[in-house]
Amino acid sequence: MLPQNRRWRAGQNLGHRKSPRREGLVLVLTRRANQSIMIGHEIVVTVLEVRGDQVRLGIKAPRSIDVHREEIFAQLQQANRDAVKSPKKALDALPDFAKSDDDDGGRNLH
Amino acid sequence: MLETETTTDVVEINFPAGLPGFPNAHRFELAPWGPAGTPFMLLSSVDDPDVGFVVVPPWVFYPEYEFELDNGAAERLGLAQAEDAVVFAMVTLRDKPEDSTVNLLGPIVVNRFTHDAAQVVLPSAGYSTRAPLAVAS
């Protein structure tokens, strides 16, 4: 029997799911508009608006922490992995056409 | 301006937050790459010899390229004004040189004084991570 002083708001559902295959917890929370989630002591994620299948989120985080849309970050990760060349390999693939493409010979680094 | 005119100059660059996909890569060296006269440089990891990137100032291929650096990124890099920054774009080389591309969505921004750097994300700028190098000019 639940202790009498613990109240659960309608619509609030808190679940913990710990998968043995993954590190760390996956926390599943349900929020309404204008409700928030705290990550650590300083990061606050607020549901600003729910409209159809879109959720507008407000993120408050210290400036030292980057906040990105996950798919953008994943895109950047993949782009970096594609771009990695060990220096020896790169020397074989010099794009010749780039040598004097620019008016100032590319010497004017802005 | 980072001294890049002499071919023997190697500059140390530090990425405090690493790079997306390479979170533990912090210390890099930036050196000119290719024959004298090419704008390309090599950004190679000091700690992992297999991690290296060919980079180029984006304006060499896209003279109109511009972006706004968000305050968080500017503060993390200690940049008071745009002139304090030197910008590079990552190049992805392909077997056919004309298929090579440059990443305009995630430029490398370096503080010219401290040599701290970060790869910043420009999500709303509409730029591509695979902009063609071979631009018809």
gemmi code that builds the backbone of each chain (N, CA, C; Angstrom):
import gemmi

chains = {
    "A": [
        ("MET", (0.844, -1.202, 0.000), (0.000, 0.000, 0.000), (0.876, 1.247, 0.000)),
        ("LEU", (0.540, 2.193, -0.875), (1.345, 3.421, -0.972), (1.189, 4.255, 0.294)),
        ("PRO", (2.324, 4.860, 0.736), (2.194, 5.768, 1.894), (1.265, 6.923, 1.532)),
        ("GLN", (0.531, 7.434, 2.526), (-0.495, 8.433, 2.234), (0.069, 9.747, 1.733)),
        ("ASN", (1.335, 10.065, 2.087), (1.850, 11.385, 1.722), (2.455, 11.400, 0.325)),
        ("ARG", (2.359, 10.322, -0.413), (2.939, 10.327, -1.767), (1.804, 10.502, -2.765)),
        ("ARG", (1.885, 11.571, -3.522), (0.813, 11.831, -4.487), (1.331, 11.711, -5.905)),
        ("TRP", (0.596, 11.086, -6.732), (0.965, 10.987, -8.135), (-0.008, 11.816, -8.943)),
        ("ARG", (0.539, 12.781, -9.691), (-0.319, 13.629, -10.503), (-0.829, 12.828, -11.690)),
        ("ALA", (-2.057, 13.058, -12.064), (-2.619, 12.383, -13.222), (-1.746, 12.699, -14.437)),
        ("GLY", (-1.375, 11.681, -15.182), (-0.563, 11.911, -16.380), (0.931, 11.816, -16.122)),
        ("GLN", (1.320, 11.744, -14.868), (2.746, 11.646, -14.582), (3.120, 10.187, -14.431)),
        ("ASN", (4.021, 9.761, -15.226), (4.371, 8.348, -15.231), (5.888, 8.239, -15.202)),
        ("LEU", (6.413, 7.687, -14.176), (7.861, 7.630, -14.021), (8.298, 6.177, -14.086)),
        ("GLY", (9.143, 5.856, -15.021), (9.598, 4.471, -15.101), (11.095, 4.375, -15.256)),
        ("HIS", (11.664, 3.397, -14.686), (13.086, 3.115, -14.875), (13.223, 1.831, -15.662)),
        ("ARG", (14.090, 1.904, -16.670), (14.309, 0.665, -17.401), (15.817, 0.483, -17.532)),
        ("LYS", (16.309, -0.548, -16.921), (17.751, -0.740, -16.971), (18.027, -1.971, -17.825)),
        ("SER", (18.616, -1.759, -18.964), (18.905, -2.877, -19.853), (20.296, -3.408, -19.556)),
        ("PRO", (20.446, -4.703, -19.389), (21.774, -5.229, -19.067), (22.775, -5.003, -20.197)),
        ("ARG", (22.293, -4.779, -21.402), (23.194, -4.618, -22.535), (23.712, -3.205, -22.677)),
        ("ARG", (23.055, -2.245, -22.060), (23.464, -0.848, -22.246), (24.004, -0.285, -20.949)),
        ("GLU", (24.908, 0.652, -21.097), (25.417, 1.327, -19.911), (24.429, 2.390, -19.490)),
        ("GLY", (24.276, 2.496, -18.193), (23.450, 3.599, -17.695), (21.970, 3.302, -17.807)),
        ("LEU", (21.226, 4.159, -17.166), (19.775, 4.008, -17.130), (19.140, 4.658, -18.351)),
        ("VAL", (18.020, 4.122, -18.779), (17.177, 4.852, -19.717), (15.962, 5.279, -18.927)),
        ("LEU", (15.823, 6.555, -18.779), (14.733, 7.077, -17.964), (13.583, 7.483, -18.868)),
        ("VAL", (12.395, 6.982, -18.582), (11.229, 7.330, -19.395), (10.312, 8.224, -18.574)),
        ("LEU", (10.072, 9.419, -19.083), (9.230, 10.375, -18.372), (8.120, 10.853, -19.276)),
        ("THR", (6.995, 11.164, -18.708), (5.923, 11.770, -19.476), (5.676, 13.166, -18.934)),
        ("ARG", (5.634, 14.145, -19.818), (5.450, 15.537, -19.407), (4.347, 16.186, -20.206)),
        ("ARG", (3.734, 17.198, -19.607), (2.797, 18.036, -20.339), (3.476, 19.343, -20.685)),
        ("ALA", (2.781, 20.150, -21.489), (3.314, 21.480, -21.795), (3.560, 22.227, -20.497)),
        ("ASN", (4.665, 22.959, -20.486), (5.085, 23.774, -19.338), (5.649, 22.973, -18.184)),
        ("GLN", (5.829, 21.680, -18.388), (6.518, 20.902, -17.368), (7.972, 20.723, -17.798)),
        ("SER", (8.835, 20.440, -16.847), (10.262, 20.393, -17.142), (10.925, 19.152, -16.583)),
        ("ILE", (12.135, 18.953, -17.075), (12.993, 17.870, -16.610), (14.327, 18.476, -16.254)),
        ("MET", (14.921, 18.038, -15.158), (16.259, 18.501, -14.789), (17.252, 17.391, -15.100)),
        ("ILE", (18.338, 17.816, -15.748), (19.433, 16.869, -15.970), (20.615, 17.411, -15.195)),
        ("GLY", (21.037, 16.668, -14.193), (22.063, 17.213, -13.310), (21.480, 18.406, -12.571)),
        ("HIS", (22.362, 19.296, -12.121), (21.891, 20.430, -11.324), (21.563, 21.648, -12.154)),
        ("GLU", (22.069, 21.675, -13.409), (21.981, 22.933, -14.147), (21.230, 22.859, -15.458)),
        ("ILE", (20.966, 21.676, -15.936), (20.312, 21.579, -17.237), (18.817, 21.371, -17.042)),
        ("VAL", (18.057, 22.227, -17.696), (16.599, 22.122, -17.599), (16.007, 21.991, -19.002)),
        ("VAL", (15.223, 20.968, -19.207), (14.520, 20.796, -20.476), (13.043, 21.023, -20.201)),
        ("THR", (12.462, 21.988, -20.896), (11.058, 22.322, -20.661), (10.227, 22.042, -21.908)),
        ("VAL", (9.093, 21.416, -21.724), (8.167, 21.248, -22.841), (7.398, 22.561, -22.959)),
        ("LEU", (7.639, 23.292, -24.030), (7.000, 24.599, -24.181), (5.610, 24.471, -24.787)),
        ("GLU", (5.535, 23.584, -25.777), (4.272, 23.476, -26.492), (4.164, 22.113, -27.135)),
        ("VAL", (2.978, 21.577, -27.122), (2.739, 20.320, -27.831), (1.692, 20.606, -28.886)),
        ("ARG", (2.079, 20.398, -30.123), (1.114, 20.670, -31.202), (1.167, 19.549, -32.211)),
        ("GLY", (0.127, 18.735, -32.239), (0.115, 17.610, -33.173), (1.231, 16.642, -32.823)),
        ("ASP", (2.068, 16.347, -33.835), (3.156, 15.401, -33.551), (4.479, 16.112, -33.270)),
        ("GLN", (4.377, 17.412, -32.989), (5.609, 18.150, -32.701), (5.623, 18.659, -31.274)),
        ("VAL", (6.794, 18.589, -30.702), (6.973, 19.083, -29.344), (8.026, 20.171, -29.379)),
        ("ARG", (7.701, 21.332, -28.856), (8.703, 22.394, -28.807), (9.356, 22.359, -27.436)),
        ("LEU", (10.671, 22.240, -27.445), (11.422, 22.123, -26.192), (12.279, 23.346, -25.947)),
        ("GLY", (12.342, 23.756, -24.705), (13.259, 24.824, -24.321), (14.382, 24.200, -23.510)),
        ("ILE", (15.620, 24.528, -23.876), (16.756, 23.936, -23.167), (17.520, 25.031, -22.455)),
        ("LYS", (17.701, 24.846, -21.184), (18.538, 25.778, -20.442), (19.755, 24.989, -19.969)),
        ("ALA", (20.934, 25.429, -20.407), (22.149, 24.692, -20.050), (23.303, 25.665, -19.893)),
        ("PRO", (24.284, 25.304, -19.087), (25.453, 26.185, -18.971), (26.141, 26.316, -20.319)),
        ("ARG", (26.807, 27.439, -20.539), (27.441, 27.710, -21.824), (28.519, 26.699, -22.158)),
        ("SER", (29.046, 26.019, -21.167), (30.116, 25.066, -21.449), (29.590, 23.791, -22.085)),
        ("ILE", (28.278, 23.657, -22.146), (27.709, 22.428, -22.708), (26.997, 22.709, -24.018)),
        ("ASP", (27.378, 21.953, -25.043), (26.750, 22.055, -26.357), (25.404, 21.351, -26.373)),
        ("VAL", (24.438, 21.970, -26.996), (23.138, 21.310, -27.154), (22.831, 21.233, -28.639)),
        ("HIS", (22.552, 20.044, -29.117), (22.299, 19.886, -30.552), (21.120, 18.986, -30.814)),
        ("ARG", (20.503, 19.173, -31.952), (19.553, 18.176, -32.436), (20.363, 16.916, -32.688)),
        ("GLU", (19.847, 15.796, -32.260), (20.622, 14.557, -32.319), (21.014, 14.186, -33.744)),
        ("GLU", (20.100, 14.388, -34.690), (20.413, 13.966, -36.063), (21.489, 14.849, -36.684)),
        ("ILE", (21.565, 16.108, -36.257), (22.618, 17.004, -36.755), (23.962, 16.559, -36.207)),
        ("PHE", (23.977, 16.260, -34.916), (25.221, 15.807, -34.303), (25.679, 14.510, -34.955)),
        ("ALA", (24.730, 13.601, -35.196), (25.066, 12.322, -35.834), (25.614, 12.548, -37.238)),
        ("GLN", (25.049, 13.539, -37.924), (25.518, 13.873, -39.271), (26.962, 14.357, -39.229)),
        ("LEU", (27.248, 15.159, -38.239), (28.599, 15.696, -38.091), (29.586, 14.593, -37.737)),
        ("GLN", (29.157, 13.701, -36.870), (29.996, 12.568, -36.489), (30.365, 11.754, -37.715)),
        ("GLN", (29.340, 11.454, -38.526), (29.570, 10.643, -39.715), (30.467, 11.375, -40.697)),
        ("ALA", (30.246, 12.680, -40.856), (31.069, 13.463, -41.775), (32.527, 13.448, -41.335)),
        ("ASN", (32.760, 13.554, -40.034), (34.140, 13.519, -39.539), (34.775, 12.160, -39.784)),
        ("ARG", (33.981, 11.110, -39.567), (34.538, 9.771, -39.768), (34.880, 9.542, -41.234)),
        ("ASP", (34.043, 10.097, -42.123), (34.337, 9.984, -43.556), (35.586, 10.760, -43.924)),
        ("ALA", (35.784, 11.855, -43.222), (36.870, 12.759, -43.606), (38.236, 12.316, -43.078)),
        ("VAL", (38.212, 11.452, -42.078), (39.494, 11.074, -41.480), (40.377, 10.348, -42.482)),
        ("LYS", (41.548, 10.840, -42.658), (42.520, 10.147, -43.504), (43.817, 10.143, -42.727)),
        ("SER", (44.516, 9.008, -42.728), (45.824, 9.087, -42.114), (46.705, 9.894, -43.054)),
        ("PRO", (47.592, 10.704, -42.551), (48.395, 11.607, -43.377), (49.038, 10.918, -44.583)),
        ("LYS", (49.470, 9.675, -44.424), (50.131, 9.015, -45.554), (49.174, 8.824, -46.716)),
        ("LYS", (47.937, 8.414, -46.392), (46.962, 8.186, -47.452), (46.583, 9.491, -48.132)),
        ("ALA", (46.499, 10.543, -47.336), (46.029, 11.816, -47.877), (46.978, 12.363, -48.930)),
        ("LEU", (48.260, 12.115, -48.745), (49.235, 12.647, -49.690), (49.020, 12.109, -51.103)),
        ("ASP", (48.389, 10.956, -51.209), (48.185, 10.384, -52.542), (47.013, 10.999, -53.272)),
        ("ALA", (46.203, 11.765, -52.556), (44.930, 12.178, -53.153), (44.816, 13.683, -53.320)),
        ("LEU", (45.915, 14.339, -53.562), (45.873, 15.802, -53.693), (45.007, 16.231, -54.870)),
        ("PRO", (44.006, 17.041, -54.608), (43.176, 17.526, -55.721), (43.935, 18.601, -56.487)),
        ("ASP", (44.409, 18.267, -57.661), (45.244, 19.199, -58.411), (44.503, 20.459, -58.825)),
        ("PHE", (43.241, 20.289, -59.095), (42.496, 21.437, -59.602), (42.424, 22.577, -58.605)),
        ("ALA", (42.724, 22.286, -57.327), (42.573, 23.318, -56.311), (43.783, 24.230, -56.223)),
        ("LYS", (44.821, 23.907, -56.958), (46.088, 24.635, -56.780), (45.972, 26.121, -57.041)),
        ("SER", (45.311, 26.504, -58.158), (45.251, 27.946, -58.419), (43.841, 28.368, -58.783)),
        ("ASP", (42.899, 27.805, -58.035), (41.488, 28.071, -58.303), (41.104, 29.499, -57.930)),
        ("ASP", (41.692, 29.951, -56.853), (41.293, 31.217, -56.252), (42.146, 32.350, -56.802)),
        ("ASP", (41.621, 33.545, -56.860), (42.336, 34.697, -57.425), (43.666, 34.956, -56.742)),
        ("ASP", (43.677, 34.846, -55.435), (44.915, 35.175, -54.725), (45.746, 33.937, -54.439)),
        ("GLY", (45.468, 32.857, -55.157), (46.262, 31.644, -54.988), (46.042, 30.991, -53.648)),
        ("GLY", (44.943, 31.368, -52.990), (44.634, 30.723, -51.716), (45.531, 31.173, -50.595)),
        ("ARG", (46.337, 32.187, -50.825), (47.264, 32.599, -49.771), (46.604, 33.508, -48.758)),
        ("ASN", (45.518, 34.124, -49.195), (44.845, 35.028, -48.267), (43.909, 34.261, -47.352)),
        ("LEU", (44.423, 33.766, -46.278), (43.587, 33.041, -45.343), (42.833, 34.048, -44.497)),
        ("HIS", (41.531, 33.987, -44.576), (40.748, 34.981, -43.844), (40.672, 34.614, -42.368)),
    ],
    "B": [
        ("MET", (46.671, 36.500, -37.222), (46.636, 35.492, -38.295), (47.598, 34.367, -37.922)),
        ("LEU", (47.144, 33.159, -37.991), (48.045, 32.042, -37.750), (49.126, 32.073, -38.807)),
        ("GLU", (50.350, 31.954, -38.388), (51.457, 32.062, -39.348), (51.489, 30.821, -40.229)),
        ("THR", (51.054, 30.934, -41.439), (51.035, 29.766, -42.314), (51.803, 29.991, -43.596)),
        ("GLU", (52.370, 31.173, -43.765), (53.038, 31.457, -45.035), (54.295, 30.633, -45.225)),
        ("THR", (55.050, 30.394, -44.162), (56.271, 29.579, -44.321), (55.895, 28.111, -44.229)),
        ("THR", (56.497, 27.295, -45.099), (56.086, 25.898, -45.184), (56.537, 25.058, -44.005)),
        ("THR", (57.434, 25.568, -43.173), (57.890, 24.731, -42.073), (57.097, 24.964, -40.792)),
        ("ASP", (56.145, 25.875, -40.837), (55.422, 26.176, -39.615), (54.395, 25.106, -39.263)),
        ("VAL", (54.508, 24.596, -38.068), (53.507, 23.673, -37.546), (52.921, 24.311, -36.300)),
        ("VAL", (51.632, 24.400, -36.270), (50.969, 25.062, -35.155), (50.234, 24.025, -34.312)),
        ("GLU", (50.333, 24.154, -33.004), (49.583, 23.248, -32.139), (48.210, 23.803, -31.864)),
        ("ILE", (47.218, 22.962, -32.042), (45.825, 23.364, -31.823), (45.236, 22.437, -30.777)),
        ("ASN", (44.454, 22.996, -29.869), (43.847, 22.165, -28.843), (42.329, 22.201, -28.926)),
        ("PHE", (41.724, 21.029, -28.955), (40.269, 20.932, -28.957), (39.824, 20.478, -27.570)),
        ("PRO", (39.443, 21.396, -26.690), (39.082, 21.006, -25.326), (37.959, 19.978, -25.290)),
        ("ALA", (37.027, 20.079, -26.213), (35.889, 19.156, -26.197), (36.033, 18.052, -27.235)),
        ("GLY", (37.217, 17.884, -27.793), (37.379, 16.883, -28.840), (36.573, 17.273, -30.067)),
        ("LEU", (36.195, 16.274, -30.853), (35.415, 16.490, -32.075), (34.296, 15.468, -32.108)),
        ("PRO", (33.149, 15.796, -32.705), (32.104, 14.776, -32.843), (32.648, 13.533, -33.526)),
        ("GLY", (32.490, 12.392, -32.889), (33.061, 11.158, -33.428), (34.435, 10.864, -32.866)),
        ("PHE", (35.080, 11.892, -32.323), (36.427, 11.745, -31.765), (36.517, 12.530, -30.467)),
        ("PRO", (35.749, 12.100, -29.473), (35.650, 12.905, -28.248), (36.942, 12.983, -27.449)),
        ("ASN", (37.853, 12.024, -27.666), (39.095, 12.035, -26.890), (40.281, 12.623, -27.630)),
        ("ALA", (40.033, 13.106, -28.829), (41.114, 13.713, -29.604), (41.171, 15.197, -29.255)),
        ("HIS", (42.211, 15.576, -28.519), (42.312, 16.967, -28.070), (43.474, 17.713, -28.704)),
        ("ARG", (44.633, 17.089, -28.707), (45.812, 17.797, -29.188), (46.046, 17.497, -30.659)),
        ("PHE", (46.162, 18.562, -31.441), (46.369, 18.426, -32.873), (47.501, 19.322, -33.328)),
        ("GLU", (48.038, 18.978, -34.485), (49.001, 19.852, -35.130), (48.433, 20.285, -36.472)),
        ("LEU", (48.605, 21.546, -36.779), (48.124, 22.081, -38.050), (49.332, 22.453, -38.889)),
        ("ALA", (49.437, 21.862, -40.064), (50.592, 22.130, -40.914), (50.142, 22.280, -42.356)),
        ("PRO", (50.845, 23.076, -43.138), (50.501, 23.170, -44.561), (50.603, 21.800, -45.200)),
        ("TRP", (49.796, 21.577, -46.220), (49.760, 20.257, -46.858), (49.774, 20.417, -48.349)),
        ("GLY", (50.580, 19.602, -49.004), (50.645, 19.690, -50.449), (51.721, 20.671, -50.890)),
        ("PRO", (51.867, 20.822, -52.199), (52.905, 21.721, -52.732), (52.621, 23.171, -52.313)),
        ("ALA", (53.669, 23.975, -52.310), (53.507, 25.381, -51.945), (52.468, 26.016, -52.862)),
        ("GLY", (51.596, 26.805, -52.285), (50.580, 27.461, -53.093), (49.197, 26.869, -52.906)),
        ("THR", (49.113, 25.618, -52.396), (47.769, 25.087, -52.143), (47.258, 25.627, -50.818)),
        ("PRO", (45.977, 25.820, -50.723), (45.395, 26.356, -49.491), (45.152, 25.276, -48.436)),
        ("PHE", (45.423, 24.025, -48.779), (45.080, 22.936, -47.868), (46.054, 22.818, -46.716)),
        ("MET", (45.518, 22.363, -45.599), (46.370, 22.096, -44.453), (45.985, 20.740, -43.866)),
        ("LEU", (46.888, 20.233, -43.061), (46.629, 18.945, -42.437), (46.486, 19.152, -40.941)),
        ("LEU", (45.366, 18.696, -40.404), (45.124, 18.778, -38.968), (45.275, 17.365, -38.438)),
        ("SER", (46.407, 17.082, -37.793), (46.635, 15.699, -37.377), (46.729, 15.565, -35.870)),
        ("SER", (46.160, 14.480, -35.390), (46.113, 14.228, -33.954), (47.499, 13.876, -33.439)),
        ("VAL", (47.892, 14.513, -32.351), (49.185, 14.229, -31.741), (49.146, 12.859, -31.062)),
        ("ASP", (47.996, 12.521, -30.492), (47.890, 11.295, -29.709), (47.568, 10.061, -30.533)),
        ("ASP", (46.931, 10.246, -31.680), (46.549, 9.108, -32.506), (46.945, 9.377, -33.948)),
        ("PRO", (48.018, 8.748, -34.424), (48.508, 9.035, -35.777), (47.523, 8.649, -36.879)),
        ("ASP", (46.516, 7.841, -36.557), (45.537, 7.474, -37.573), (44.452, 8.522, -37.752)),
        ("VAL", (44.434, 9.491, -36.849), (43.393, 10.518, -36.933), (43.986, 11.796, -37.497)),
        ("GLY", (43.580, 12.121, -38.700), (44.055, 13.349, -39.325), (43.019, 13.817, -40.324)),
        ("PHE", (42.950, 15.118, -40.498), (41.965, 15.686, -41.400), (42.639, 16.680, -42.336)),
        ("VAL", (42.223, 16.651, -43.590), (42.642, 17.711, -44.500), (41.638, 18.841, -44.337)),
        ("VAL", (42.135, 20.040, -44.130), (41.235, 21.172, -43.934), (41.606, 22.290, -44.897)),
        ("VAL", (40.674, 23.195, -45.082), (40.884, 24.317, -45.996), (40.036, 25.496, -45.519)),
        ("PRO", (40.543, 26.709, -45.655), (39.658, 27.845, -45.330), (38.475, 27.816, -46.293)),
        ("PRO", (37.253, 27.819, -45.780), (36.085, 27.598, -46.657), (35.952, 28.641, -47.762)),
        ("TRP", (36.467, 29.859, -47.548), (36.295, 30.925, -48.532), (37.073, 30.689, -49.810)),
        ("VAL", (38.052, 29.782, -49.762), (38.792, 29.452, -50.976), (37.844, 28.888, -52.033)),
        ("PHE", (36.892, 28.098, -51.594), (35.956, 27.494, -52.535), (34.580, 28.149, -52.491)),
        ("TYR", (34.249, 28.747, -51.401), (32.946, 29.391, -51.237), (33.153, 30.804, -50.683)),
        ("PRO", (33.481, 31.738, -51.570), (33.805, 33.100, -51.105), (32.663, 33.774, -50.345)),
        ("GLU", (31.431, 33.311, -50.578), (30.287, 33.948, -49.910), (29.984, 33.328, -48.557)),
        ("TYR", (30.749, 32.307, -48.200), (30.459, 31.582, -46.961), (30.522, 32.503, -45.758)),
        ("GLU", (29.504, 32.407, -44.916), (29.517, 33.180, -43.678), (28.606, 32.499, -42.677)),
        ("PHE", (28.845, 32.768, -41.421), (27.960, 32.202, -40.413), (28.056, 33.021, -39.140)),
        ("GLU", (27.079, 32.804, -38.307), (27.069, 33.482, -37.017), (27.447, 32.468, -35.957)),
        ("LEU", (28.400, 32.811, -35.165), (28.830, 31.912, -34.114), (27.963, 32.158, -32.884)),
        ("ASP", (27.362, 31.088, -32.348), (26.486, 31.338, -31.200), (27.326, 31.729, -29.982)),
        ("ASN", (26.686, 32.435, -29.087), (27.416, 32.998, -27.939), (28.107, 31.942, -27.092)),
        ("GLY", (27.449, 30.801, -26.956), (28.035, 29.734, -26.164), (29.373, 29.292, -26.732)),
        ("ALA", (29.377, 29.075, -28.050), (30.617, 28.633, -28.699), (31.684, 29.716, -28.611)),
        ("ALA", (31.274, 30.956, -28.830), (32.233, 32.068, -28.772), (32.839, 32.161, -27.380)),
        ("GLU", (32.013, 31.967, -26.383), (32.497, 32.072, -25.007), (33.421, 30.909, -24.665)),
        ("ARG", (33.044, 29.715, -25.126), (33.880, 28.551, -24.844), (35.261, 28.720, -25.445)),
        ("LEU", (35.338, 29.392, -26.597), (36.626, 29.563, -27.260), (37.308, 30.868, -26.868)),
        ("GLY", (36.665, 31.664, -26.026), (37.269, 32.926, -25.604), (37.366, 33.941, -26.728)),
        ("LEU", (36.394, 33.912, -27.632), (36.427, 34.820, -28.774), (35.628, 36.073, -28.479)),
        ("ALA", (36.313, 37.215, -28.475), (35.619, 38.472, -28.223), (35.046, 39.047, -29.513)),
        ("GLN", (35.695, 38.758, -30.620), (35.225, 39.292, -31.905), (35.609, 38.335, -33.025)),
        ("ALA", (34.960, 38.500, -34.168), (35.171, 37.600, -35.300), (36.624, 37.545, -35.737)),
        ("GLU", (37.324, 38.682, -35.627), (38.716, 38.739, -36.086), (39.656, 37.879, -35.253)),
        ("ASP", (39.189, 37.472, -34.085), (40.031, 36.624, -33.235), (40.019, 35.172, -33.704)),
        ("ALA", (39.116, 34.867, -34.634), (38.937, 33.473, -35.046), (39.570, 33.198, -36.400)),
        ("VAL", (40.090, 31.993, -36.554), (40.527, 31.492, -37.857), (39.650, 30.275, -38.132)),
        ("VAL", (39.110, 30.211, -39.334), (38.131, 29.169, -39.638), (38.631, 28.212, -40.712)),
        ("PHE", (38.396, 26.950, -40.490), (38.717, 25.920, -41.487), (37.526, 25.011, -41.685)),
        ("ALA", (37.486, 24.392, -42.840), (36.453, 23.397, -43.105), (37.125, 22.060, -43.389)),
        ("MET", (36.515, 20.981, -42.921), (37.060, 19.644, -43.144), (36.820, 19.208, -44.582)),
        ("VAL", (37.836, 18.636, -45.163), (37.726, 18.143, -46.537), (37.610, 16.627, -46.504)),
        ("THR", (36.698, 16.079, -47.282), (36.638, 14.628, -47.447), (37.155, 14.310, -48.838)),
        ("LEU", (38.283, 13.650, -48.876), (38.884, 13.317, -50.166), (38.286, 12.031, -50.708)),
        ("ARG", (38.067, 12.016, -52.004), (37.551, 10.805, -52.641), (38.561, 10.332, -53.668)),
        ("ASP", (38.316, 9.148, -54.195), (39.235, 8.612, -55.205), (39.364, 9.544, -56.405)),
        ("LYS", (38.228, 10.078, -56.828), (38.282, 11.071, -57.902), (38.319, 12.454, -57.264)),
        ("PRO", (39.364, 13.212, -57.522), (39.488, 14.528, -56.865), (38.239, 15.388, -57.017)),
        ("GLU", (37.591, 15.314, -58.156), (36.422, 16.171, -58.373), (35.219, 15.739, -57.528)),
        ("ASP", (35.303, 14.555, -56.926), (34.223, 14.118, -56.034), (34.461, 14.538, -54.592)),
        ("SER", (35.584, 15.150, -54.331), (35.900, 15.549, -52.962), (34.945, 16.636, -52.490)),
        ("THR", (34.697, 16.610, -51.194), (33.729, 17.563, -50.647), (34.284, 18.272, -49.418)),
        ("VAL", (33.623, 19.347, -49.049), (34.031, 20.114, -47.881), (32.835, 20.268, -46.943)),
        ("ASN", (33.088, 20.185, -45.665), (32.032, 20.247, -44.667), (31.789, 21.701, -44.247)),
        ("LEU", (30.691, 22.264, -44.753), (30.377, 23.658, -44.429), (29.420, 23.769, -43.241)),
        ("LEU", (28.873, 22.626, -42.839), (27.912, 22.645, -41.741), (28.613, 22.629, -40.384)),
        ("GLY", (29.823, 22.078, -40.367), (30.547, 21.971, -39.110), (31.951, 22.523, -39.241)),
        ("PRO", (32.086, 23.847, -39.356), (33.436, 24.407, -39.512), (34.261, 24.289, -38.237)),
        ("ILE", (35.572, 24.304, -38.422), (36.500, 24.310, -37.298), (36.823, 25.771, -37.006)),
        ("VAL", (36.589, 26.190, -35.795), (36.865, 27.576, -35.412), (38.008, 27.578, -34.407)),
        ("VAL", (39.033, 28.342, -34.710), (40.231, 28.381, -33.864), (40.428, 29.788, -33.313)),
        ("ASN", (40.740, 29.877, -32.039), (41.101, 31.167, -31.450), (42.566, 31.411, -31.808)),
        ("ARG", (42.825, 32.458, -32.572), (44.179, 32.665, -33.103), (45.214, 32.942, -32.023)),
        ("PHE", (44.773, 33.343, -30.844), (45.734, 33.654, -29.781), (45.984, 32.452, -28.877)),
        ("THR", (44.906, 31.799, -28.445), (45.071, 30.692, -27.506), (45.264, 29.348, -28.209)),
        ("HIS", (44.868, 29.310, -29.497), (44.896, 28.066, -30.283), (43.939, 27.017, -29.746)),
        ("ASP", (42.964, 27.448, -28.959), (41.853, 26.559, -28.619), (40.923, 26.506, -29.821)),
        ("ALA", (40.328, 25.340, -30.037), (39.473, 25.188, -31.208), (38.283, 24.306, -30.891)),
        ("ALA", (37.279, 24.410, -31.754), (36.123, 23.536, -31.632), (35.499, 23.391, -33.009)),
        ("GLN", (34.792, 22.299, -33.193), (33.997, 22.165, -34.408), (32.595, 22.616, -34.049)),
        ("VAL", (32.146, 23.688, -34.676), (30.841, 24.226, -34.314), (29.791, 23.717, -35.292)),
        ("VAL", (28.567, 23.648, -34.815), (27.474, 23.152, -35.622), (26.635, 24.343, -36.080)),
        ("LEU", (26.303, 24.386, -37.347), (25.461, 25.467, -37.866), (24.149, 24.879, -38.367)),
        ("PRO", (23.287, 24.469, -37.487), (22.115, 23.694, -37.905), (21.139, 24.463, -38.775)),
        ("SER", (21.029, 25.759, -38.571), (19.989, 26.481, -39.295), (20.518, 27.206, -40.523)),
        ("ALA", (21.796, 27.004, -40.830), (22.361, 27.768, -41.939), (22.073, 27.144, -43.291)),
        ("GLY", (21.594, 25.906, -43.303), (21.306, 25.275, -44.583), (22.528, 24.796, -45.330)),
        ("TYR", (23.660, 24.756, -44.648), (24.864, 24.288, -45.322), (24.961, 22.769, -45.295)),
        ("SER", (25.780, 22.252, -46.189), (25.915, 20.804, -46.304), (27.225, 20.336, -45.679)),
        ("THR", (27.216, 19.087, -45.211), (28.488, 18.516, -44.755), (29.287, 18.036, -45.966)),
        ("ARG", (28.651, 18.042, -47.133), (29.314, 17.530, -48.341), (29.176, 18.506, -49.502)),
        ("ALA", (29.662, 19.715, -49.291), (29.612, 20.686, -50.377), (30.719, 20.348, -51.373)),
        ("PRO", (30.430, 20.359, -52.658), (31.454, 19.990, -53.638), (32.632, 20.952, -53.616)),
        ("LEU", (33.823, 20.405, -53.785), (35.006, 21.251, -53.876), (35.110, 21.862, -55.256)),
        ("ALA", (34.699, 21.066, -56.243), (34.853, 21.506, -57.628), (33.731, 22.446, -57.994)),
        ("VAL", (33.854, 23.684, -57.555), (32.803, 24.663, -57.831), (33.119, 25.365, -59.147)),
        ("ALA", (32.142, 25.441, -60.004), (32.355, 26.148, -61.272), (32.476, 27.630, -60.992)),
        ("SER", (33.676, 28.204, -61.241), (33.832, 29.616, -60.876), (33.960, 30.508, -62.110)),
    ],
}
model = gemmi.Model(1)
for chain_id, residues in chains.items():
    chain = gemmi.Chain(chain_id)
    for i, (resn, *xyz) in enumerate(residues, 1):
        res = gemmi.Residue()
        res.name, res.seqid = resn, gemmi.SeqId(i, " ")
        for name, pos in zip(("N", "CA", "C"), xyz):
            atom = gemmi.Atom()
            atom.name, atom.element = name, gemmi.Element(name[0])
            atom.pos, atom.b_iso = gemmi.Position(*pos), 0.0
            res.add_atom(atom)
        chain.add_residue(res)
    model.add_chain(chain)
structure = gemmi.Structure()
structure.add_model(model)
structure.setup_entities()
